[in-house]
């Protein structure tokens, strides 16, 4: 969310590494609560770097999510189907895209907010 306050900027380029890691987990010592896991992570080891993604502007954010610049109007439900993530996660993606200027709100209907690539 704080990413939207500094990105995009003409002098900023973010290179994100997509990696595979191996976690070593051990059972938790304490009684499990509703919001805690049954385990704790004791070690994280890098297995391999799969690829890297460079983010320089709002278009690169849209490309990362899979939204074409010529895409017709869409909702967060469409975004959820596109990214194969739940709708609540797609709403977070839409928030970041909207505040970085990658998409803009076109309309609001009963089914949700209608967006279009900026």
SVG drawing of the C-alpha trace seen along z (x, -y; Angstrom):
<svg xmlns="http://www.w3.org/2000/svg" viewBox="-27 -11 47 41">
<polyline fill="none" stroke="black" stroke-width="0.4" points="0.0,0.0 2.9,-2.4 4.4,-1.4 1.8,-3.8 3.3,-6.8 6.7,-6.5 5.8,-4.6 6.0,-5.5 8.9,-7.9 11.2,-8.8 14.3,-7.9 13.0,-4.7 13.2,-1.2 12.3,1.8 13.7,5.2 11.8,8.0 13.3,11.5 10.8,14.4 12.4,17.2 11.9,20.7 12.7,21.1 12.7,24.0 11.4,23.5 12.3,25.6 9.3,25.8 9.1,27.2 5.9,27.6 5.0,24.6 5.7,24.9 2.7,22.9 -1.0,23.7 -2.4,22.9 -4.6,20.0 -7.0,19.2 -4.7,16.8 -1.4,18.6 0.1,21.4 0.8,24.9 4.5,24.4 7.2,21.9 9.8,21.3 13.4,21.9 15.3,21.5 14.7,20.3 17.1,21.4 17.1,20.1 16.7,22.9 16.8,21.0 15.9,17.7 13.2,18.4 13.1,15.0 13.2,11.3 10.6,8.6 11.5,4.9 8.9,2.3 9.5,-1.2 6.1,-2.6 2.3,-2.0 2.3,0.0 4.7,2.5 2.4,3.0 -0.5,3.7 1.7,6.1 2.7,7.9 -1.0,8.5 -1.9,9.4 -4.1,6.4 -3.6,5.2 -3.7,1.4 -6.5,2.1 -8.6,4.1 -12.2,3.2 -13.7,2.3 -13.3,4.8 -14.2,5.3 -12.3,6.9 -14.1,10.1 -12.6,10.2 -9.2,9.3 -9.6,12.2 -10.3,14.6 -7.4,13.3 -4.9,13.7 -6.5,16.9 -6.7,15.3 -9.7,14.6 -11.7,11.4 -10.4,9.8 -6.9,10.1 -7.9,8.7 -9.4,5.7 -6.0,5.0 -4.4,5.3 -6.9,2.8 -6.2,0.4 -2.5,0.4 -3.1,0.1 -5.6,-2.7 -3.3,-4.8 -0.3,-4.3 -2.3,-5.6 -2.2,-2.3 -6.0,-2.0 -8.9,-4.5 -12.4,-4.1 -15.0,-4.5 -18.3,-3.6 -19.8,-2.1 -22.5,0.6 -24.2,3.0 -21.6,5.7 -18.7,3.5 -16.5,0.7 -15.8,0.7 -12.1,0.0 -10.3,-0.7 -6.6,-0.8 -5.3,-4.4"/>
</svg>
